[in-house]
Amino acid sequence: MALSKNERRDRIRFRIRKTVSGTAQRPRLAVFRSNKEIYAQLIDDVNGNTITAASSRDKGIDAAKMSKIEAAGLVGKAIAEKATKAGVEAITFDRGGYLYHGRVKSLAEGAREGGLKF
């Protein structure tokens, strides 16, 4: 029986999460992509809390006037800016079962431009 898109993504996501984990010094940058928006969180898995988050729904990012890929790049820069304020320089990237392409790639490149080390 063939898997649905979501079941396939979940399998990939769980496979990634077996190896990728975040600490307070090097948190995990988790990406969630809906049809319309994109969300990113810095997560400390050891203590189980979110350090900071950014999304295309934030006030500084008006996604209505740009493409979704451009908005994802701005979200990456926003999360990098918030991370440096929180004292985080290095992260591990969790693509959340999505292909490293398009919006996910744009977010990662934006975070790199913002000064985060992967």
C-alpha positions in Angstrom: 0.0 0.0 0.0 1.3 3.4 -0.9 1.9 6.0 1.8 0.3 9.4 1.8 2.4 12.5 1.5 2.0 13.2 5.2 2.9 9.6 6.3 6.0 9.7 4.1 7.0 13.1 5.5 6.5 11.8 9.1 8.7 8.8 8.4 11.4 11.1 7.1 10.9 13.5 10.0 11.3 10.8 12.6 14.4 9.4 10.8 15.9 12.9 11.0 15.0 13.4 14.6 16.8 10.2 15.6 20.1 11.9 14.9 19.3 15.7 15.1 18.9 17.0 18.7 19.3 20.5 20.1 21.1 21.7 23.2 21.2 25.1 25.0 24.5 25.9 23.3 23.6 24.5 19.9 19.8 24.4 19.5 17.8 22.8 16.8 16.3 25.1 14.1 13.0 23.3 13.3 11.1 24.3 10.2 7.4 23.9 9.5 5.9 24.7 6.2 2.2 25.1 5.6 0.7 25.9 2.2 0.6 29.6 2.9 3.1 30.3 5.7 6.5 29.1 7.0 7.5 28.9 10.7 10.9 28.4 12.4 11.8 27.7 16.0 15.0 27.3 17.9 14.5 24.4 20.3 16.6 23.2 23.3 15.6 19.5 23.3 17.6 18.7 26.5 15.4 21.1 28.6 12.4 20.8 26.3 11.8 24.5 25.6 11.7 26.8 22.7 14.4 29.6 22.8 12.9 31.8 20.1 10.6 31.6 17.1 9.8 33.5 13.9 7.3 33.1 11.1 6.0 34.7 7.9 3.0 35.9 10.0 5.2 38.2 12.1 4.6 41.9 11.9 7.9 42.8 10.2 7.3 40.4 7.4 4.4 41.3 5.1 4.2 38.1 3.0 1.3 39.5 0.9 3.6 41.7 -1.1 6.3 39.1 -2.0 6.7 35.5 -3.0 6.6 32.7 -0.5 10.3 32.0 -1.1 11.3 35.6 -0.5 9.2 35.6 2.7 11.0 32.4 3.8 14.4 34.2 3.4 13.2 37.0 5.6 12.0 34.5 8.2 15.5 33.0 8.2 17.1 36.4 8.7 14.6 37.2 11.5 15.3 33.9 13.4 19.0 34.6 13.1 18.6 38.1 14.5 16.5 36.8 17.4 19.1 34.0 18.0 22.0 36.4 18.3 20.0 38.4 20.8 19.5 35.2 22.8 23.3 34.5 22.6 23.1 31.6 20.1 25.6 31.4 17.2 25.6 27.7 16.2 22.6 25.6 15.4 21.6 22.2 14.0 19.2 22.4 11.1 16.0 20.2 11.2 14.3 20.4 7.8 11.2 18.7 9.3 10.9 16.0 6.6 10.8 18.5 3.8 13.2 18.5 0.9 16.1 21.0 1.2 14.7 23.0 -1.7 12.6 26.1 -2.3 11.2 27.7 0.8 13.2 25.5 3.2 16.4 26.2 1.4 15.6 30.0 1.3 15.0 30.0 5.1 18.3 28.2 5.7 20.2 30.6 3.5 18.6 33.6 5.2 19.6 32.2 8.6 23.2 31.8 7.3 23.2 35.4 6.0 21.9 36.5 9.4 25.1 35.0 11.0 24.0 31.5 12.2 26.6 28.7 11.8 25.1 25.3 10.7 
